[in-house]
Amino acid sequence: MERAPSGIYGLDEVIEGGFPKGSLIIVAGNPGTGKTVFSAQFIYRGALDYNEKGIYVTFVEGRNDLINYLRRFGMDFEDLEKKGMIKILDMLTVKEESISDVINMIIGEVLSFNAKRLVIDSFSVLAQAFKEKIEARIILHSILGKIVKSTNCTTILIIEIPYGQESMGLGIEEFIADGIFLLKRGGRIE
């Protein structure tokens, strides 16, 4: 099985060399557990070390805030963006009626950019715009079917778990994913 190395120190040795190429991986956890840094490192190291183009879709913070935040961890997204290896799609304001347009735009960007890595940060924010859980499941299947499998683009979906809750997202994401990383405070990965 062909692998997409995560670029995260020590992780690839544990997961047989990286994520299976074309897989859908969930990175979940409470606020402050490192989901964004984990996922950004996947995009950053992919571009820098493995010459794989990546797209980081943010529904959480603006492009400039994200760039400045990641720079604190030694990741210069702006430089790799200028070199045509990374794209940041800033999607701070998404309304329900435009969700299908946003998904189609993401798919279009993956295809036109020839991205091999994709991060959606966070699916939890996007899912809040849905009226029904089934709509979120349809979108997940669209992402899984149209992006991940057909383009061999390894995708990370970030899922927020509010403090005090045990369940992940809408409770459907884990049934569609190929792998799940549950990040917790204290440096543990489960």
C-alpha positions, 0 to 999 in steps of 0.5 A, spaced: 500 500 500 502 506 498 503 511 503 503 519 504 508 520 510 505 524 515 511 528 516 510 528 524 516 526 528 515 518 530 508 517 527 510 514 521 514 509 524 508 507 528 503 507 522 507 503 517 510 509 513 504 514 513 497 514 512 494 510 506 494 515 500 487 517 498 485 515 505 480 520 509 483 521 516 480 524 522 484 528 527 479 530 533 480 533 540 478 538 545 480 545 543 488 546 544 490 539 543 494 541 537 489 539 531 491 545 527 498 544 528 498 536 527 494 537 520 498 543 518 504 539 519 502 534 514 501 539 509 507 543 510 512 537 510 508 534 504 510 540 500 517 541 503 519 534 504 515 530 499 514 535 493 506 533 494 502 539 493 497 541 499 491 545 500 489 547 507 481 549 508 480 553 514 473 555 516 476 557 523 481 562 522 483 567 517 489 566 512 493 571 515 492 569 522 493 562 520 500 563 517 502 567 523 500 562 528 503 556 524 510 560 523 510 560 531 511 552 530 517 553 524 512 552 518 512 558 513 506 557 509 507 563 506 513 561 502 511 555 500 504 558 497 509 563 493 512 557 490 506 554 488 506 548 493 501 550 498 494 553 497 490 556 503 482 557 502 479 562 507 472 560 508 470 564 514 463 565 512 459 559 510 452 559 510 447 553 509 445 555 502 452 556 499 455 549 502 454 545 496 458 551 492 463 551 497 464 543 497 464 544 489 469 549 489 474 545 494 473 539 489 475 544 483 481 547 487 484 540 489 483 538 481 486 544 478 492 545 483 493 537 483 493 537 490 495 530 493 494 533 500 488 536 503 486 539 510 479 541 512 479 545 518 474 544 521 469 539 519 465 541 525 464 548 523 462 546 516 457 541 519 454 547 523 451 550 517 447 543 516 439 542 518 440 535 518 445 530 519 444 526 513 446 532 509 453 532 513 453 525 511 452 526 504 457 531 504 462 526 507 461 521 502 462 527 496 468 528 499 470 521 500 468 519 493 470 525 489 476 528 492 479 522 496 478 516 492 478 519 485 484 523 485 488 519 490 488 526 495 489 524 502 485 528 506 484 530 514 478 532 517 479 536 523 473 535 528 472 539 534 470 535 541 467 540 546 469 540 553 465 535 557 463 531 551 465 524 549 462 524 542 465 526 536 462 531 531 455 529 529 457 521 530 457 519 523 464 522 521 468 516 524 463 511 520 466 514 514 473 515 515 479 510 514 483 512 520 482 516 527 487 520 531 484 522 537 488 528 540 488 529 548 492 534 552 498 531 555 501 529 549 498 523 548 495 520 541 490 515 541 
